[in-house]
Amino acid sequence: MYVSENEMIEFLIASIMNPYYQLRKKKHTHTKKEIAMRRQTLSIFLFLCVFTALPLCLGRIKGVTSSSKKALHVKGSGDVKTTKMTALQMHASFFDRNKDGIITMKETYQGMRALGYSYPISVAGAIFINGALSRKTRPPGTPATMTLPIYINNIKKGKHGSDTEAYDSKGRFVPKKFEKILKKYAKTNPNALTKAELDNMLQGNKDAGDTKGQIAAQAEWNLLYSIAKDKDGLLQKDTVRGVYDGSLFFKLEQKRLSSTNKKT
């Protein structure tokens, strides 16, 4: 049974978005295509796990203690000059919970939970995000560690393909690219994207042969849509704009905290 790349990617994202995808439908009979999708999804998951764990197998990972992380910080490998941060660095800094310029898996998890994501999604997100970006952003000569840290100073090296290109190669926000995306895909409302329009945007941004970039883009935007859409199911322009410099994340966290306080 052949499953197209698009179908496989969509199924993978759906599986990540809902960890219990169709498992509770006890009477559901899986089709051959669904079984094939599950097998391909499992293959990708195993590949990503092996890829992430490879440094461990090579003996390059060393245990990290709070003192060793502090030592890295003192050397300046993670220090970020907040007054000169690029938009991409500001975007990432939300997840730097202790503001030392380094984002560990624990901090990624904490950041996602602060935004309201479920436990399974936050755990999966921390593993995949840090697994994908740690090696790319690690300064030369800095030892790999069990926490798979992301170094904000070098976050520009973690840019993936199949994106909106609203960040340039240095991680700076490009307003013209952002406006171009909205103008091209926001048809129902010029200042917002519907779910269908968001899907069209993701389809239009795909780079040929860039499966990893496509998966990353779909995961990012679908996760964003799940927590940032308005009551009408629209992703507003100002909301999307706030993603690029991370300001939206702080607003969402504060909104969630305020909502929690009101309930108590």
N, C-alpha and C positions, 0 to 999 in steps of 0.2 A: 504494500500500500504506500503510494507516494504522497508525501505531505509537502506542500510548497513552503518556501522560506517565510513568507508573510504569515501563513497560517500557524507555523511553528512558533514564530516570534510572538504573535498575538496570544497564543495559548500559554506560552511561557509567562508573559506578563500577567495574564489572568490568574495563573496559578500562584504567582508571587503576591498579587493583590488580594487574593482570597485563599489562604492556606488550606481551607476546607472545601476547595472547589469540587462541588458535586459529590463529595464523600458522604454527605448526609442524605442524599437521595437514595435510600436503600433499594428502591425498586427500579432504579435506573439501569438500563442495559447499555453498556458502552459499545459504540460502533467500532469498526476496524480502524477508521480514521482517528477516533479519540485514543484508541490504544496505541496507534503509531505515534500520535502527538506526545503521549505520555512517555513513551520510550525515548523519543528524541529529546524531550525536555529533561529526562533523567540523565541522558548522555551529556547534555550541556552542563547540567548541574554538577555531575561528577568531574567533568573537565575543569570547570571553574574552581572546584574544591582542590583538585590536584594542582592546578596552576598556582593557587593561593598558598598551598602547603609545600610547594616545591623547595623553597629555601630551607624549610625545616629538614627535609630529606637530605639536603646537601650539607647540613650542619652549620649553616650560616646564621641561624637565629639564636640569640642569646636571651636568657630570661631578663626581664626588665623589672627593676624595683623603682620606687619613687625617687631614690637617690640617683640612680643612673639616668632617669629622665631629667632630673634637675641638672645633672652634669651636662647633658646635651644642650639644655636650655642656656646654661651659663656660657657655653662655647659659641652661642649665637646661631646654632643650626636651625632653631625654630623661632627665634625672635622676629616679630613683625613690627615695622614702624607704622603704627595705625594712621598717622597723619598722611602717609604716602601710599596707602593701600589702593590697589586696583579694585574695580568692581567685583572681579572674580574672587579676589582675596577677601573682600568684605562679605561676599556670598558665603564663602567657606567658614569665615570666622564665627558665624553663629554656632557652629558645632564645636568650636574650641571653647569648651565650657570653663576652663580655668585661665584662659587668655595667655597661654605661654607660647603660642605660635605653632603648637603641635596638636593634631587631632587624633586621639587614640580610638580604637574600636568602641571602647566604653563610652567615650564622649559622643561619638556618632550615634550610638544607641540612645544615650540620654537626650541628645538633640531631637531625634526623631520622636521619642516619647513626649518631649515637651511640646511638639507640634500636634500631638494627638494621634499618632500612628499606633497601631496595636503592637502587642509584644512580639508576635511572630514576624510581622513586617519590619519592625525595628531591629530585631536580631539579624534577619536576612539582609537588611539594608546595611548594617554595620559591617557584616562579613564581606559583602560584595563591594561596597564603596571603598573600604580601607584596603581590601585585597587588590582592587584594581589600581588604586592611586598611591599606595605606600611606596612601592618600588620606583614609580615614575618620579615622585617628588623628593625622594631621599637624597640629601646632599652627598656628593662624592666623599668616600672615606668614612661615612657614618654607618655603623653596624646596623644590620636589620634586627628587629626586635619582635617579640611575641605579640605586642600590641598593634603591629602593622600601622605605625604612625603616619599620618599625612602631614607634610610640612607646607604650611600655608605660603611661605616665601616662594616656593616652587610650584604652586598649584597650577600655574599656566601650562606646565608640562603634562597635566592630566586632562587637557581638552580632548574630547573624542569627536569623531566624525559624525555625519548625519545630524548635525545640530542646526540651529538657526543662524549661526555665524554672527550673533549679536555681541560676542566677545572677539576681540582681535587676538593675534598670536601672543600678545603680552598680557592678556586678561583684562584689557580695558573695554568698557562698554561702548558699543558703536550705535548711536541713536538712529542713524539712517537705515541700518540693517533691521533694527527693531520695527521701525515704522513701515518698512517694506513688507515685512512678514504680516503685520496687521492689515495693511492695505490689500494684500494679495488674498488672504484667507478669511478675514472677517467680513462676511457678506450679509448676514442677518442683521447684525448691529456693528457699525464701523468701529465701535470702541469695546468690543468684546468678542470672544470666541465661543461658539457652541461646541458640544462634544464632537459632533460630526465634523465641524470645521477644524477642530484640534487634530482629529484623526487625519484629515486631508493634509494638514500642515506637516504632520509626521511622515506621511506618505511622500509628500513633495520634497522633504529634506533628505530623504534616503540617498546615501552614496552607494553606488554599485559595489557589491562584494563586501560591504562593511557591516557584517552581522553584529559584531560587538557594539559598534556605535549605534546601530538601530535599536538593539535591545536596551542600551543605556538611555537613549533618547525617549523611547516609549515608557520605560520605567519612571524616569524623572517626571515627564509631563502627566502621565496618568496618576502618579502619586500626588502631584501638585493639584490636579483637578479634583481629586477625591477630598481634599481638605480646604481648597480655596475657592471653589465655585460658589456663586451666590444662590439665593433662593430660587432663581429661575433657571439654574443649571448653566449659567454663563461664567466664563473666566474673563473678568474685566481687564481692560488694558492697563489700568493703574496697578492692578493686582499682579499682572505678569511683569510689569516694569519693576515692581518691588522685589521680584525674585532675583533679578540680576545683581543687585547690590546687597541682597540679604535683608533689606529693611522689612520685607513682608514677613519673614520668619519671626522677627522680634514682635511684630504686631499680632501675629497668630498666637504666639506663646502667651503674650499678655492678655489677649482676649480669652484664651482658654483658662488662664489663672483666675481672671475676673469671674468667669462663668462658674468655676469650681467654688470660689469663695461665696458667691451668692447662694449656691445650693447648700452650703454648710452654715 
